[in-house]
Amino acid sequence: HKRIIEFQARREFEAFGSLPNDLTVQQQQALQQFLAANPNVIGVWNWTQSGGPLRAGPRTLYLREGFWQLFGLNTYAVARLAWNPELDAAQVTADWARQMFSDDPATVAAIGEVMVLSRDAVTKGLYIAPYASQSVKALGLEPPPMMWIFEWDIPTGDSAVLDSIYAVSHDRIDEAVAEGQQAVDLAKQQRDLIAATDASTWRSPQLRNEFMATLDFQVSLYETLAAYREMVLRHAQWLDTGDPAAQEAWAATSRVQAAQQ
């Protein structure tokens, strides 16, 4: 049978395109893998604006609301790779940056560095890796790798869910907590890269301002999530082990409140 490969440019489960999230390398690897395995692949289908259950999470439209240029990269990249799956992924991202933002080499390079860091920032900031990296089954179901954020934009307070995440990853709690701060550090590095660009080299001041605002939001988001993950995981650890150090770390509740402000 002839096949069409489906891609998703704007992942609702990864902040719905509101954060830098360059999927070019992942898209290329997937495309090459499928082409090698099936000679009957004849095209691609790319979701450019939606995904997941209807009315689960924000409902927005492509090219109408928000900083759409950011998630436009993944639409652009799939189209380029469909023509030539062997293209250099970094070159695809650089070409997109030149078309969207600036033709200044230094500014294009800075945007490219931001996007290179983006997948690591997203995976560390939005996932709890010791849990997400496992194949988990419960009650005949396969819970998704992002269980602690419900319907993509609501951190869950469900103790059964949070304790299940802890049960799967309890041997790697320090790693899970540390990755939250690593995401914050990556987000700050991305922000500094764009802040260091010359505003006069951008196609418009508004685009640079929107990029900076996005990166400010990302830092704030990851700070909040880092504090929240530490609170819930240390609380579960304290209940499980009775460790006074875990109980003390659980007092991160004040950090969550401060981060939210």
Secondary structure, 3 states (H helix, E strand, C coil): CCEEEEEECCCHHHHHHCCCCCCHHHHHHHHHHHHHHCCCEEEEEEECCCCCCCCCCCCCCCCCCCCHHHHHHHHHHHHHHHHCCCCCHHHHHHHHHHHHCCCCHHHHHHHHHHHHHHHHHHHHHHCCHHHHCCCCCECCECCCCCCCEECCCEECCCHHHHHHHHHHHHHHHHHHHHHHHHHHHHHHHHHHHHHCCCHHHCCCHHHHHHHHHHHHHHHHHHHHHHHHHHHHHHHHHHHHHCCHHHHHHHCCHHHHHHHHC
